[in-house]
Amino acid sequence: MTPEELKAAIAAALDAYSTSSGREIAPPAALVVERPKNRDHGDWSSNIALQIAKSAGLPPRELAEGLAAVLRESAGIDAVDVAGPGFLNITLSAAAAGALAADIVAAGPEYGRGDAMAGHVVNMEFVSANPTGPLHLGHTRWAALGDAIARVLTAAGADVTSEYYVNDAGSQMNVFADSVIARMKGRDVPEGGYPGQYIADIAEAIAEDQPALADSCDDATRDEVRHRAYTLQLQDIKDTLTEFDVHFDVWFSESSLHDSGALASAVERLREQGHVYDENGAVWLRTTDFGDDKDRVLIRSDGAPTYFAADAAYYLDKKDRGFTEKVYLLGADHHGYVGRLKAIAAAAGDDPKVNIEVLIGQLINVNGAKLSKRAGNIIELRDLVRWLGRDALRYSLARIPADSPLTLDPEVLRSASNDNPVYYVQYAHARACGVERNALAAGVDASLFDASTLSHAAEAALLAGLADFPRVVAQAAQLREPHRIARYLEALAGLFHKWYDSCRVTPFGDEQPGAVHGSRLVLDRATAQVLSNGLELLGVSAPERM
């Protein structure tokens, strides 16, 4: 019996009690079933009587006793106890609890997915590093977390678009081009330019393809070099993210906002809303009306738009594309952006509490990490992936809340031990696959599945853990906290290892395989499926052998 099936049974019991008592008792807006902290109190607990007692005109405990009496007659329920002021503690029959294993196997990769976020149309913007150099340690956390959040939101039913905002407009692009041109001509980069071997590599690639560019120095040449260098560096960023298994649906060019006239249009749209004013030759957005610490300049007195104008145009573009929820993932040094982005949303007529969310991630450190030989002054994401492994790095970044500082220990991440959380979870999956291989070789037949044979305490605990996965996914999506998936997987792996030590799937000695072995094989498969599904949400592989 799944949590949803149990909710349906409780709702039916309420309806039956309402009819038999002659009372019209409305169900609660949200019927909740939870795992008791103490498993001696049953498999599930519900506070429905406390929720609706007042509207029913009954003391909570009296209402709970009435519901319990009806529920005890429900199929699949062994016992219902009333605790405290009116909690229902429910114990399922072994058959009802065990049936979940077959349900999970039948659902496969879909198990855990739901509709908690159905109807939400979300734009997730993260990483968005300047296309003037390689991705580095500072981008690592949001690459892993942003992708995991997008995956979890999608699993919970949201319509999600992952987006990378390419900062390809502004003075940094000219500095980038000048750095490449200097290298093409065999000179040092100009003061304030971009150092690193990667600049020389880009210069060499452009010169090999277009030798004449190295001999010219006019404005047209600069534009051409800038375009070619930008294209090469952006591809390097894309390749690095692909190696990290992070994918974006949209690569949005900032320069497109300038070229299309979107900045001027944004200013006029905000002016029509009554939030734009002119002062000292500049154009301002009155963001202080919406909680910002000061008003922001959109157009400088010399007529040049500010980065803030681009931010406003970009927000309006997202709104025009139908995204009712815009999620921004920013680094620890971007706290000042929160108020101004929310002010843009409010000035655009949106609700800052609903239509925009700004998540700030804290810094990370990696003990022993070395500066990139290519870039010289940064720790490259590509080097971290190849040193620590994609799975270890992604899992470790996802298992800690984004607002907590994080220091990674390479010795732990590279170790094949239970001290390494990703190894611990992946090993549980590999062990489950090994159990299946051995069981099949011994003639165990999963078609003999009989849920009632899954009656061992370790099986009850494992089934309870498996049943909790959909709730964890929904909560992780609603709170934007993929670390809940990681911590769940670690707990589930622990339950599986205990079950493995207590319950044999492969017959012992001369024992013939029977229904109990077939049923345990199904439970083993269900566990492997949930471990795989959870790891997939974090962008981590589920190996069959280790």
Disulfide bonds with the S-S distance in Angstrom:
none
